[in-house]
Amino acid sequence: MQHTTATHDHEHRERERIRRRDLLNSLMIGTVLGAILIGAPAGWFAHRAYAQQRMAQVLLCRQQNFGLPEAQLQSRCGNPL
């Protein structure tokens, strides 16, 4: 009777053991989710900062070249959008 209990406890511990494959799967899933959850907002902020910087450069160039026709302003400074 006691042998059966010991065998049952051993089987139960084997099922509860964390396997290397489970750890790797968990790590990969965490990495993917982390990249999505952190990368998306970081990309959005970077794009926003770049767009604001570009707009400021175009407006400064247009101000420095005030009085030129629109076609020359666009070729020299670029499009503000």
N, C-alpha and C positions, 0 to 999 in steps of 0.2 A: 504494500500500500504506500509506503513512504517512497519507494523507488518511482512510482507513478507521479507523485507530487514533485519530486526533484526533477524528473524529466519534463513535467509541465512547466515548472519555473524556468528551466533552461530554455525551452522553446519560446516562452514568453519574453525572456531577456533577448533572445536572438532576433525576435520580431521588432523589438524596441530599439535595437542598436542602430545607430546612424551609420549609414554606409557612405563610402567615398563618392559613389555615383549620385546619391541624394544631395550631398554637399555641393558637388559641382553643378548639378541642375539648379539648386537654390542660388548659387553664386551667379550663374548665367542669367537667370530670371531677374535677379536683383540688379545686375549691371544694365540689362536692357531697360527695365523700368526706370532706373536712375537716370540713364541717358535721355530718356523721353521726358521725364518730369523735370529734370534740371536743364537739359539742352534746349527744350522748346522756349522757355522763358528767357534764357540767356541769348538765344538767337534773335528773339523778338526785341530785346533791349539793344542788342548790337545793331540790328537793322534800323531801329529808331534813331540811335545815336548817329549812325552813318547818314541817314536821310537828313537829319537836322544839320549836320556838318556840311553836307553837300549844298543844301539850300542856303546856308549862310555864305558859302563861297560864291555861289552864283549871284546872290544879291549884292555882295561886296564888289564883285567884278562889274555888275551892271551899274552900280553907283559910281565906280571909278571911271567908267566909260559912258557916262551920261551924255546924251545928245546924239549918239550914233543911231543909225537906223536899226530897226528890230532885227533884220537879217544879219547884220554885222554883229549885233549883240549876241545873237544865238550862236553864231559860228565862233565867236571869241570866248563867250562865257558858258555856253551850254544852255540847256533847257532847265528851268527851275523845278520842274516836276519830276 
